[in-house]
Amino acid sequence: MRNSVKEELKAYVISMVDDNVLTMENKDDWHYLAFNEDYYLIGYYNCDNWLKDHNIGQFEAANICVQYEIDQYGQSYKEYDNSETVVNMLAYIFGEEVIYEMEDEIIDLIELVEF
């Protein structure tokens, strides 16, 4: 994962804590709430620019998504034929890693927000 993507997703997670979306009561659902309940980014133009901003080629991005599905489910079920589908799946995949890496930091942030 590119460092710029990681930093962006970390900031997104922090904003979700600040907005009281991620709480200790829904800890088991953090990844779902942050990266699966709704689209991370909407619009082909916005998604094309997101890929460019993070220096990720469209074929590279689609390949990451396909490989993730193969690793997780034994085959790929989706068609990654547009930037919106690809970017939102990348956010899901990379978001999983970010949530895992930030778990202690998220807990600390939640405790600060609750006071």
Wavefront OBJ file of the C-alpha trace (Angstrom):
o trace
v 0.000 0.000 0.000
v 1.301 3.416 -0.897
v 2.141 5.639 2.061
v -0.097 8.393 0.695
v -3.069 6.005 0.656
v -2.292 4.817 4.166
v -2.114 8.372 5.489
v -5.360 9.337 3.765
v -7.204 6.316 5.134
v -5.813 6.916 8.619
v -7.126 10.487 8.506
v -10.491 9.147 7.344
v -10.639 6.702 10.265
v -9.736 9.470 12.710
v -12.540 11.634 11.305
v -14.968 8.756 11.846
v -13.891 8.567 15.490
v -14.309 12.333 15.818
v -17.806 12.030 14.301
v -18.619 9.286 16.835
v -19.196 6.712 14.107
v -16.526 4.376 15.446
v -17.079 3.638 19.131
v -16.123 0.950 21.609
v -19.669 -0.409 21.366
v -19.242 -1.189 17.659
v -15.556 -2.183 17.753
v -16.175 -5.443 15.890
v -17.726 -3.466 13.029
v -15.127 -0.713 12.581
v -13.921 -1.956 9.218
v -17.455 -2.440 7.942
v -18.596 0.989 9.157
v -15.577 2.795 7.753
v -15.076 1.033 4.439
v -18.077 -1.079 3.522
v -21.276 0.551 4.748
v -21.041 3.253 2.106
v -18.815 4.159 -0.812
v -15.478 5.663 0.117
v -15.456 7.777 -3.032
v -18.168 8.421 -5.611
v -17.815 9.347 -9.274
v -15.557 8.105 -12.036
v -13.807 11.449 -12.349
v -13.064 11.605 -8.612
v -11.880 8.015 -8.588
v -9.672 8.480 -11.669
v -8.053 11.456 -9.952
v -7.652 9.511 -6.696
v -5.709 6.816 -8.521
v -3.557 9.448 -10.248
v -2.969 11.345 -6.992
v -1.697 8.161 -5.366
v 0.272 7.093 -8.447
v -1.650 3.844 -8.863
v -2.291 2.612 -12.381
v -5.744 1.315 -13.236
v -4.477 -2.135 -14.208
v -2.349 -2.354 -11.074
v -5.348 -1.368 -8.947
v -7.670 -3.873 -10.618
v -5.060 -6.594 -10.201
v -4.796 -5.871 -6.458
v -8.570 -6.247 -6.159
v -8.724 -9.478 -8.157
v -5.813 -10.989 -6.244
v -7.430 -10.074 -2.912
v -10.629 -11.875 -3.900
v -8.707 -14.924 -5.083
v -6.746 -15.015 -1.822
v -9.883 -14.602 0.292
v -12.528 -16.537 -1.659
v -10.664 -18.747 -4.128
v -11.850 -16.743 -7.141
v -12.757 -13.238 -8.184
v -16.465 -12.443 -8.240
v -16.526 -8.813 -9.380
v -15.640 -7.100 -12.587
v -13.170 -4.305 -11.975
v -14.017 -2.455 -15.141
v -14.340 1.086 -13.815
v -12.396 3.329 -11.470
v -15.237 3.721 -8.963
v -15.488 -0.025 -8.313
v -11.704 -0.319 -8.129
v -11.123 2.611 -5.757
v -13.849 1.543 -3.368
v -12.503 -2.002 -3.278
v -8.983 -0.683 -2.689
v -10.306 1.400 0.208
v -11.939 -1.763 1.578
v -8.757 -3.827 1.211
v -6.313 -1.213 2.483
v -8.796 -0.053 5.118
v -8.708 -3.506 6.658
v -4.968 -3.165 7.169
v -5.248 0.413 8.454
v -7.916 -0.495 11.022
v -5.795 -3.408 12.245
v -2.645 -1.286 12.518
v -4.470 1.619 14.203
v -6.510 -0.381 16.716
v -4.721 0.904 19.828
v -4.661 4.455 18.478
v -8.387 4.307 17.695
v -9.151 3.130 21.225
v -7.103 6.000 22.659
v -8.896 8.486 20.386
v -12.309 7.135 21.379
v -11.428 7.554 25.043
v -10.459 11.177 24.377
v -13.650 11.870 22.433
v -15.830 10.357 25.158
v -14.450 12.723 27.815
l 1 2 3 4 5 6 7 8 9 10 11 12 13 14 15 16 17 18 19 20 21 22 23 24 25 26 27 28 29 30 31 32 33 34 35 36 37 38 39 40 41 42 43 44 45 46 47 48 49 50 51 52 53 54 55 56 57 58 59 60 61 62 63 64 65 66 67 68 69 70 71 72 73 74 75 76 77 78 79 80 81 82 83 84 85 86 87 88 89 90 91 92 93 94 95 96 97 98 99 100 101 102 103 104 105 106 107 108 109 110 111 112 113 114 115
